[in-house]
Amino acid sequence: MASDVVCGATRSLASSLIPLRGQHQQSAAPCADELRASSFLHHSFRSTALVSQGVAARGRAAPRVRCVAEPIQKEAVRTRVKRNVNLGKLQAGYLFPEIARRRNAHLAQNPDARIISLGIGDTTEPIPKVIAEAMEAAARGLSTLEGYSGYGAEQGQGALRGALASTFYKGLGVKDSEIFVSDGAKCDISRLQLMFGPALSVAVQDPSYPAYVDSSVMLGQTGEYDTGVQQYRNIVYMPCTPQNNFFPDLSATPRTDVIFFCSPNNPTGNTASRAQLEELVAFARKNGSIIVYDSAYAIYVEDDSPKSIYEIPGAREVAIETGSFSKYAGFTGVRLGWTVVPDELQYEDGFPVIRDFNRVMCTCFNGASNIAQAGGLACLSPEGLAAMQELVAFYKENTRMLRATFTELGFSTYGGVNAPYVWVQFPGRSSWDVFEEILTKADIVTTPGSGFGPGGEGFVRASAFGHRKNIVEAIDRLKKLYGK
Ligand SMILES: Cc1ncc(COP(=O)(O)O)c(C=O)c1O
């Protein structure tokens, strides 16, 4: 049985030793955990009465220690470490935490609100059984001598790399050895940025998935944020609007070292056509740029738009491609993605980019979870592929319903055919205002377009990831809110 020990006499000492925990102590809560956790304190008190009461005795339950002395003044302790100036450049929170903050504030004021999220773009439907069962078997295997495995190859399991090559890159000349399996596309984007380093220039679609710009800022590739134009300096923002059919005017785009390009696009839901991607590849080849092609939604493509940049001749010398199981199989929590770096892709000095990416992966990553990889392999089996198609078809039906609703309500509505996102225009209005309006009047979370870059101002994104009954209910509420 732990006995209570009153540590009033030592309180000021404890406070000064671990001042950042002062709050805990001020509440006079039991502080035994702190005493146990701090070997420094443990030794400091060896000669005190606490020791004789058993605090330091090995193998015996430590007593509960109550701190009852008057709270002493909290000492503000700071390190002498300078903050990374690049992190200081970032504006507000990352988009989705900011949305969550506003949603929670709304809920705090309206505790009975039944909020429906068409916001963050997280999947909602269960992972297909055939895929979950493969992960279950892999997890069970880990508890057996035969099935146990520890660290795997940083590049991923050979079988999965092979299956990715033969399933998604069939006939495109992508080799198993060019595919790096990972814990997701977002992480790969950051690791690619780490590989590129701070000294190069970057272009992004505007609007675009925020990870490109934010990782670029963090790496030091950009200047400060210009509040006037709402852009970071030294990033080329390529406007993608209804006027240019969501494909940038490359004739007006300056050369950059790297071009982040996402198709089907998040957030606009638009897909680049073959002719447009040919133009993009030709642009990169002419300028000696590297395209980072984000194909996280390729499986949603239902027309003849390319699903991979490697469908475009000449792309292997100028493009990296990243992909993800997140939106294919509900792996947003499981975490599994991949990046393709072709052997032919070289820096200006002829050094192969793949060797640097391999080095980055081996240094910063220790291989994707073996359970997740078993799931990935199951995704690529004939049954898994069929199950993923069924899941995607479900979300696509949600998208169709949302798109039809916004169109019927008189809004100009884009995307939503080859992607799980509908991009809805509210001309002349601030997208955060529209976000607030839909949140406060209909208890629906959307994503304000301006969170994806200044080009998203005047739009909101509606995500089709949702249970059908929620989508139906959201549609009903939207009709009440905006119906004539
Ligand atoms: C365009 C795009 N790329 C990458 C990701 C992240 O993928 P992952 O879950 O594999 O990190 C997302 C997720 O929403 C995305 O929209």
The ligand as a MOL file (V3000), in Angstrom:
LIG
                    3D

  0  0  0     0  0            999 V3000
M  V30 BEGIN CTAB
M  V30 COUNTS 16 16 0 0 0
M  V30 BEGIN ATOM
M  V30 1 C -3.1940 15.4080 -52.6710 0
M  V30 2 C -2.8780 14.6220 -51.4580 0
M  V30 3 N -1.6630 14.0980 -51.3370 0
M  V30 4 C -1.3320 13.3990 -50.2580 0
M  V30 5 C -2.2220 13.1830 -49.2440 0
M  V30 6 C -1.8010 12.4430 -48.0310 0
M  V30 7 O -1.7860 11.0810 -48.2490 0
M  V30 8 P -1.3320 10.1000 -47.1160 0
M  V30 9 O -2.5060 9.7970 -46.2750 0
M  V30 10 O -0.8450 8.9220 -47.8780 0
M  V30 11 O -0.2380 10.7510 -46.3430 0
M  V30 12 C -3.4940 13.7000 -49.3310 0
M  V30 13 C -4.4490 13.5060 -48.2450 0
M  V30 14 O -5.4700 14.0920 -48.1220 0
M  V30 15 C -3.8220 14.4580 -50.4680 0
M  V30 16 O -5.0290 15.0000 -50.5990 0
M  V30 END ATOM
M  V30 BEGIN BOND
M  V30 1 1 1 2
M  V30 2 1 2 3
M  V30 3 2 2 15
M  V30 4 2 3 4
M  V30 5 1 4 5
M  V30 6 1 5 6
M  V30 7 2 5 12
M  V30 8 1 6 7
M  V30 9 1 7 8
M  V30 10 2 8 9
M  V30 11 1 8 10
M  V30 12 1 8 11
M  V30 13 1 12 13
M  V30 14 1 12 15
M  V30 15 2 13 14
M  V30 16 1 15 16
M  V30 END BOND
M  V30 END CTAB
M  END
